[in-house]
Amino acid sequence: VVMKKQRPLGFIMGVPEESILSGPGMWGTISEKDRPGLYAKAVEPKDDRLFALMCCLAVEARLERLMKEWLPAFDPEEGELTFDVRLKFLEQARLIPPHIVRAANLVRKIRNAFAHNIDVETFADIGNIKPKLLDQLRGFHEEIFSGEDARSKTPRDHFQYATAVAETGFHSYAPIVKWMNGYLRSDEF
């Protein structure tokens, strides 16, 4: 399924049959005061390793908020729920559009490539040891942002796009997930 770039926040919209929620509704707007927060901090570093780490931290923070809205007893400090396990759980639940979770998984994999290999300092280094990972990143960009020439972008650009989809997606769906959770637990339901 190809997402249309022209729609407002189109890159976070889903296909109704693929997830419980396919759009954030009126709750998923992003205010100007909130947008610069985590993401602006993440895209600032010029060093690729630091950039990947900061982007991943921003995505994880938004994922934690979404998980807290969905699962009231969720405590990110307890247990062994790694980033990977949280993403697999969210993917299997099909609560939000799956491409948002795929974007977060790509961010996680790139972060791991930097974190688990001392010789990887740049996205080009990842391309030397894990070329398929960079191909997946470019493919994701092409799928979600059809109409853009993904081949003219750098791996860092592709990574930044995946980060934006994951971070904005988790952020935008958190309010409707909170509302849905409250409704399901209410006497009205």
N, C-alpha and C positions, 0 to 999 in steps of 0.2 A: 504494500500500500504506500503510495506516495503522498506525502503531506503537501498541501499547497502553501507556498511561502507568503502569499498575499493576505491571508487571513490574519487578524490581530491575534497575537500569541499562537498562531497556527502550529508552530513547532511543538507545542505541548498538548495539542488536541489529539484525541485518539479515535479509534473506530469502535462504535458502540458494541459490536459483538466480541471485541477482544478484552474488554475489562468492565468492571462494575461501573466505574466512572470514566467517561470519555471526554469530559471537559470540566474545568474548574467552576463553571457557572459564574455568577456575580461575585462569589467569594474570592475568586482567584486573581484579583487585580493586584498589581505590584505598584506600590506607591513610590514616588521618587525618593522619599527619605529612606525607604528600606532597600531599594535596589543597589545603591552604591556600597552598602555594608560589606558583607562577606566577599562578594564577587569582585568588587573593586580592589580589595586587599589581595585577592588571589591573582589577578591579572597583572599586577604591578611589577613583580620581579622579572628581571631580564635573564637570570640563570634558569635554564630549563628544569633542572632537578627541583629547585625551590618553587618554581612556577607550578610544576605538577603536584608537589606536596600541598601547596596552598590551595590549589583548585580542588584537590581531593578533600581537604579539610572543610572547605565551603560546602561541597556536596554532602559530606557526612553530617555536617551540622543541620542541613535542611532535611536530610533523611531522618535524623533523630527526632526532629520536631514532628515530622509526619508520623513516625512510629508512635510517639507519645500521644498524638491526637487520636490515633486508631486504637492503640492498646494502652489503656489507662495505667496499668501496672508496669509498663515498660520502663526499665531503668538502664540506661546505656552503661552505667558503671558496674552493673551486676552481671554475672554469668559470662558465658563464652560466646556471646552473639557478635561475631566478627562482622565487619563490613560485608564480606562475601555472604555470610549466612543471612544477614538482614536482607540483602538484595535477593537472594534465592527465595526467601520467605515471601517477600513482596511480589516477586515475579509469579510464584505459584498461586498466590491469593488472587491475582489479576484484579487488584483494587484500582490501579491507575493504568493508563496506557503503557503497554509493554516497551515501547521504544524509549520511554523515559528511564526505565530500569536498565535497558541495554546501554544507554548513554552512560549511566552511573557505573556500569560494569566495565565499560571501556576506560573510564577515568581511573577506576580501581586497578585495572591491569597495567595501565601506563605508570601509575604511581608505584606499583609493585616492581615493574621493570627498573625503575630508578632506585627503589629502596633495597632491592635484593642483589644488586650487582654494582660493586664499587667502580667498575670501569665505565658504566653508563652515566654520562654527564649531559648528553644532548639527545634530542629526538633522533638525530642522525645515527647516534650510537644504538638506539633501540632498533632502528631500521637495519643495522648490520647484524644484530643477534636475533631479532624477532620481526622479520619483514612482514609476516602475515598480520601481526598486530597493527602495524601502520596501515596495511591494506584494509583491515576491518574499520579502522578509524575513518579513512577516506570514504569507504563504502557507506558508512553511516551518514557522513556529511552529504553524500550524493543522494541518499534515500530521503533524508528529512528535508534538505534544502534543495529540492529539485529546481532546476533552472539556473543554479549557480555552477560555475565551472570549478569543481572541487580540485581538479588537477592543477589549477593555477595557485592553489593555496598550499601553505607549508604544513607539515605534520603538527606543528605548534598551533596553527590556525584550526586544523581539524579537531585537535584536543580542546581548544578553547570553545569551539562550537558544541562539542559533546558535553563539556562542563556546563555551558549555558543551558542546554536542554535539561540536563539532570537537575541542576540547582534551581532553575526557574520552575521546572515541573514539580519537584517536591514542594517547593515553596507555595506554588499556586494551588495545589491540591490539598494542602493541609487544612485550610478553613472548611472546605466542604466535607472532608473526612471527619473533622471535629463535629460538624453539624450532624452528619449521618450517624456517627457514633452516639451522640446525645439522643437523637431521635430513636434509634434502635433500643436504647436503654430506658426510654420514657414509657409512661403509662399509655400514651397515645398509640404506641406501636402494639 
